[in-house]
Amino acid sequence: MAVRTPPTDEDIWVVPAAWWSKTDPFRGRWPARRVAVNAAAAQTISDKLAQSANRIRAILSHSGSHKPLAEQGAQYLEDRRADPLGAAVCAAIGMDTKLWDDNALGRYYDDHTDLADYLVATHGLGCAVATVAALSGICAEASDTWGGQSNRLVVSRPCDPPATLVRRLRTLLAAAGEMDYADALDQARQLRRGPLSIRLLTSYLFPTEQDWVTNDLADPKLTDGFGSIFLLASVTDSAHAHRILDLLGRHWHLLRDNKSLIYSVAAHLGADAASILTRLWEAGQGNSSAPGPETLSRILAHLPADEAMDFLAGHSWRNVTAAALLASTERFPARAMRVPVHGPPGRRMPPTSASTSAVIPNSPSPCATNCPNPHSS
């Protein structure tokens, strides 16, 4: 059995290397790595557009379709030029109908990462960002029966682009070269003159712009957590994370289904994430839509925070929490000696490997060792 080596300073936050693959990439904080556009995936989307061109034209020419948007889509279908609105129209049709795949389930249930690669490979990062933003107000819908062939194109209420598409685009942005990133950032600045839904999207795609995150979360028009939940991957302030949870309402399932958001907030807040994770743990009691205690307990066991260890001790009546508490005491033996590690009456607590009673001073901030300035590349 491998012996764990405790860190020399138990109050310094070091993001576990295995976590990075579970987070939404954050430029400047994400370990530097090469992420190339998937050329094969991009070609697949290009071929699907060509093969379904006639059926797309039929939808665009339908009397119920939005004429200006239909014209933009038809033009894009002909020349494939870098027109974000025209590309968004064709992408909406491809996602919202079964034109490309008879087994498709729709915008929010299929994997649309290939579309991100197509947009970046064909038009560049800036145009890809603008296209995904345009998708927030366009959908194709069936006009006759539920599940029937879609034959109308409408400007809808704000409809978020699919998470798989946006997350892949954020990944490509995080790994982009300086000039490409700067160009995309300029495009995003222009988009931020638009509605709140678009601004929230840009704050997710560009977490380096922390002033955007701050301004969006302070906007009085932000009253629903559905649009802001994905900003958990962009926050570096626990107050911002709590603001998002305050807005969550009935959308707890978004966290259950997107665990990368939980890992992201833990990675970037470090010890300050303890209050967020314990709040999620408590919210999950009796709520099948909320994140389960298994993931939350495992993450809490890694945090260099008295609050995290104390919470695990107070909830050690659950086997999964007791196991996380044992891992935490082994990881932070000095903390285990000063934090009251006790459970409910009659509960025998797991032994700790703590061998020292030294009191370690509090660290000035989380991410002190391996989370560089978010504005660096």
C-alpha positions in Angstrom: 0.0 0.0 0.0 1.4 3.4 -1.0 2.2 5.7 1.9 0.8 9.2 1.6 3.4 12.0 2.1 1.7 15.0 3.7 2.5 18.4 2.3 5.1 20.5 4.2 2.5 23.2 4.8 -1.0 22.0 5.3 -2.5 25.4 4.6 -1.2 25.8 1.0 -3.6 24.7 -1.7 -2.2 22.4 -4.4 -4.7 21.3 -7.0 -4.6 17.5 -7.4 -3.2 16.8 -10.8 -6.0 14.4 -11.6 -8.6 17.2 -11.1 -7.6 19.2 -14.1 -9.2 16.8 -16.5 -12.4 17.1 -14.5 -12.6 20.9 -14.6 -13.6 23.3 -17.3 -10.3 24.7 -18.7 -9.3 28.1 -17.3 -6.7 30.0 -19.3 -3.7 30.8 -17.2 -4.7 28.5 -14.4 -5.1 25.3 -16.4 -1.9 23.4 -16.9 -0.3 24.5 -20.2 -1.0 21.9 -22.9 -1.5 21.7 -26.6 -5.1 21.2 -27.7 -5.5 21.0 -31.5 -8.6 21.5 -33.5 -10.0 18.1 -34.5 -9.7 18.3 -38.3 -11.6 15.1 -38.8 -14.5 16.3 -36.6 -14.6 19.6 -38.5 -14.7 17.8 -41.8 -17.6 15.6 -40.5 -19.7 18.7 -39.8 -18.8 20.2 -43.2 -19.9 17.0 -45.0 -23.2 16.9 -43.0 -23.9 20.5 -44.1 -23.3 19.6 -47.7 -25.3 16.4 -47.6 -28.4 18.0 -45.9 -28.2 21.2 -48.0 -31.5 20.6 -49.8 -33.4 19.8 -46.6 -32.0 22.8 -44.9 -33.1 25.0 -47.8 -36.6 23.6 -47.5 -36.8 24.7 -43.9 -35.3 28.1 -44.7 -37.9 28.6 -47.5 -40.8 27.6 -45.4 -43.5 30.4 -45.1 -43.3 30.2 -41.3 -39.5 30.7 -41.1 -38.1 34.0 -40.0 -37.3 35.6 -43.3 -34.1 37.7 -42.5 -32.6 34.8 -40.6 -33.5 32.4 -43.5 -31.8 34.7 -46.0 -28.6 34.7 -43.8 -28.7 30.9 -43.5 -29.3 30.4 -47.2 -26.3 32.7 -48.1 -24.1 30.8 -45.7 -25.1 27.5 -47.1 -24.0 28.7 -50.6 -20.6 30.3 -49.8 -19.6 29.2 -46.3 -18.1 32.6 -45.6 -17.4 33.7 -42.1 -20.8 35.1 -41.2 -21.6 34.3 -37.6 -25.4 34.8 -38.0 -25.6 32.6 -41.1 -23.5 29.9 -39.5 -25.7 30.1 -36.4 -28.9 29.6 -38.5 -27.5 26.5 -40.1 -26.1 25.2 -36.9 -29.5 25.6 -35.1 -31.2 23.6 -37.8 -28.5 20.9 -37.6 -28.9 20.7 -33.8 -32.6 21.1 -33.4 -33.7 18.7 -36.1 -32.8 15.1 -37.1 -31.2 16.2 -40.4 -27.7 15.0 -39.4 -28.5 11.9 -37.4 -31.6 9.9 -37.2 -30.7 8.9 -33.6 -30.3 12.5 -32.5 -32.2 13.7 -29.5 -31.8 17.5 -29.9 -29.8 20.5 -28.9 -29.3 19.7 -25.2 -29.0 15.9 -25.3 -26.4 15.3 -28.0 -22.7 15.9 -28.1 -21.9 18.9 -30.2 -18.2 19.2 -29.7 -17.6 18.5 -33.4 -19.5 21.7 -34.2 -17.0 23.8 -32.2 -14.1 22.3 -34.1 -15.8 23.0 -37.4 -16.4 26.6 -36.5 -12.9 27.2 -35.3 -11.3 25.3 -38.2 -13.4 27.0 -40.8 -13.8 30.5 -39.5 -11.4 31.1 -36.6 -11.9 31.6 -32.9 -13.5 35.0 -33.1 -16.2 34.0 -35.6 -16.8 30.8 -33.6 -17.4 32.9 -30.4 -19.8 35.2 -32.3 -21.6 32.2 -33.9 -22.2 30.5 -30.5 -23.5 33.7 -29.1 -25.9 34.1 -32.0 -27.2 30.6 -31.3 -28.7 32.0 -28.0 -31.6 33.4 -29.9 -32.2 31.0 -32.7 -33.9 27.6 -32.8 -35.6 25.5 -35.4 -38.9 23.9 -34.2 -41.6 21.6 -35.4 -44.7 23.4 -36.4 -47.1 20.4 -36.5 -46.7 17.6 -34.0 -44.4 16.9 -31.1 -41.3 15.2 -32.4 -42.3 15.9 -36.0 -40.1 17.2 -38.8 -38.9 20.7 -38.0 -39.8 23.1 -40.7 -39.8 26.5 -39.1 -37.0 28.8 -38.0 -37.7 31.2 -35.2 -36.1 33.8 -33.0 -36.8 32.3 -29.7 -36.5 33.4 -26.1 -33.0 33.1 -24.9 -32.0 29.5 -25.4 -28.5 28.6 -24.2 -26.2 26.9 -26.6 -25.5 23.3 -25.7 -23.0 22.8 -22.9 -20.8 20.4 -25.0 -20.4 23.0 -27.7 -19.6 25.9 -25.3 -17.2 23.8 -23.2 -15.3 22.6 -26.2 -15.0 26.2 -27.4 -13.7 27.3 -24.0 -11.1 24.5 -24.1 -9.9 25.7 -27.5 -9.8 29.3 -26.2 -7.8 28.2 -23.1 -5.1 26.6 -25.3 -5.1 29.3 -28.1 -2.0 31.3 -29.0 -1.8 34.9 -27.8 -2.8 36.6 -31.1 -5.8 34.2 -31.7 -6.9 34.7 -28.1 -6.6 38.5 -28.4 -8.7 38.5 -31.6 -11.4 36.3 -30.0 -11.4 38.6 -26.9 -11.9 41.7 -29.0 -15.0 39.9 -30.6 -16.3 39.1 -27.2 -16.0 42.7 -26.0 -18.2 43.7 -28.9 -20.7 41.0 -28.0 -21.0 42.3 -24.5 -22.9 45.3 -25.7 -25.8 42.8 -26.2 -28.3 41.2 -23.7 -27.4 39.7 -20.3 -27.6 36.1 -21.7 -24.8 36.9 -24.2 -22.7 38.6 -21.5 -23.0 35.6 -19.3 -21.8 33.4 -22.2 -18.7 35.6 -22.7 -17.9 35.5 -19.0 -17.9 31.7 -19.2 -15.8 31.5 -22.3 -13.3 34.1 -21.1 -12.8 33.5 -17.3 -9.6 35.6 -17.5 -11.9 38.7 -17.6 -12.9 38.6 -13.9 -14.4 42.1 -14.1 -16.9 40.7 -16.5 -17.9 38.0 -14.0 -18.2 40.5 -11.3 -20.4 42.8 -13.3 -22.7 40.1 -14.6 -23.3 38.6 -11.2 -24.1 42.1 -9.9 -26.6 42.8 -12.7 -30.1 43.3 -11.1 -31.7 41.7 -14.1 -30.0 38.4 -13.2 -32.8 36.6 -11.3 -32.5 33.0 -12.5 -29.7 30.6 -11.9 -30.2 28.7 -15.1 -28.1 31.2 -17.1 -25.5 31.8 -14.5 -24.8 28.3 -13.2 -21.9 27.7 -15.6 -20.1 30.7 -14.2 -19.1 28.5 -11.3 -16.3 27.5 -13.7 -15.2 31.1 -13.9 -15.4 32.4 -10.3 -12.3 33.0 -8.2 -14.3 34.6 -5.3 -16.4 32.6 -2.9 -18.9 35.4 -2.7 -19.6 35.1 -6.4 -20.1 31.3 -6.1 -22.6 31.9 -3.2 -24.4 34.4 -5.4 -24.8 31.8 -8.1 -26.2 29.2 -5.6 -28.6 31.8 -4.3 -30.0 32.0 -7.8 -30.1 28.3 -8.5 -33.7 27.8 -7.6 -35.0 24.5 -9.0 -32.0 23.9 -11.2 -29.9 21.8 -8.9 -29.8 19.1 -11.5 -27.4 21.2 -13.6 -24.8 20.6 -10.9 -25.6 17.0 -10.6 -25.2 16.6 -14.4 -22.2 18.9 -14.7 -19.7 17.8 -12.1 -17.0 19.7 -13.8 -18.5 22.8 -12.3 -18.0 21.5 -8.8 -14.4 20.5 -9.5 -13.8 23.8 -11.1 -15.0 25.9 -8.2 -13.0 23.7 -5.8 -9.8 24.0 -7.9 -9.9 27.7 -8.2 -11.1 28.6 -4.7 -9.2 26.0 -2.7 -9.9 26.3 1.0 -12.5 29.0 0.3 -14.6 26.4 -1.6 -15.4 24.6 1.7 -18.4 26.8 2.4 -19.7 26.2 -1.2 -19.3 22.4 -1.0 -20.9 22.1 2.4 -23.8 24.2 1.3 -24.2 21.8 -1.7 -24.0 18.8 0.6 -26.7 20.1 2.8 -28.9 21.1 -0.1 -28.7 17.5 -1.4 -30.3 16.0 1.6 -33.7 14.7 0.4 -33.2 16.3 -3.0 -32.6 13.8 -5.7 -31.8 16.6 -8.2 -28.8 17.9 -6.2 -25.2 16.6 -6.4 -24.7 13.5 -4.3 -22.5 13.4 -1.1 -19.9 11.0 -2.6 -18.3 13.5 -4.9 -18.6 16.4 -2.5 -17.1 14.4 0.4 -14.1 13.3 -1.7 -13.4 16.9 -2.7 -13.8 18.2 0.8 -11.2 15.7 1.9 -8.6 17.5 -0.2 -9.2 21.0 1.0 -6.7 22.5 3.4 -9.4 24.0 5.6 -10.5 23.4 9.2 -14.1 23.9 8.0 -13.9 21.1 5.6 -12.5 18.6 8.1 -14.9 19.7 10.8 -17.8 19.2 8.4 -16.7 15.7 7.5 -16.4 14.9 11.2 -19.8 16.2 11.9 -21.3 14.1 9.1 -19.3 10.9 9.6 -22.4 8.9 10.3 -22.4 8.2 6.5 -19.9 5.7 5.4 -18.8 7.7 2.4 -18.2 10.7 4.6 -16.3 8.7 7.2 -14.0 7.4 4.5 -13.4 11.0 3.3 -12.7 12.1 6.9 -10.1 9.3 7.2 -8.5 10.5 4.0 -8.5 14.1 5.2 -6.8 13.3 8.5 -4.1 11.2 6.8 -3.6 14.1 4.3 -3.5 16.8 7.0 -2.2 15.2 10.2 -1.4 18.4 12.0 -4.8 19.8 11.3 -6.4 16.6 12.6 -4.7 17.2 15.9 -6.2 20.7 16.4 -9.6 20.2 14.7 -12.1 18.4 16.9 -12.6 15.2 14.9 -15.6 13.7 16.6 -18.9 12.3 15.4 -22.3 11.6 16.8 -22.6 9.8 20.2 -21.8 6.1 19.9 -19.9 6.6 16.6 -16.4 5.3 16.7 -14.2 7.6 14.6 -11.6 6.2 12.3 -8.0 6.3 13.6 -5.8 9.2 12.4 -2.2 8.9 11.3 -1.5 12.3 12.8 1.9 12.3 14.5 2.3 16.0 15.4 0.4 18.6 17.3 2.1 21.6 15.6 -0.2 24.5 14.8 0.3 25.8 11.3 -0.6 29.4 10.7 -3.4 30.2 8.3 -2.4 30.6 4.6 -3.1 34.1 3.2 -5.0 32.8 0.2 -5.9 29.6 -1.6 -4.1 28.7 -4.9 -0.9 30.0 -3.4 1.3 27.5 -5.1 0.1 26.5 -8.5 -2.7 28.8 -9.6 -0.9 31.6 -11.5 -2.5 34.9 -12.4 -5.7 34.2 -14.4 -4.6 36.9 -16.9 -1.4 35.1 -17.7 -1.4 32.6 -20.6 
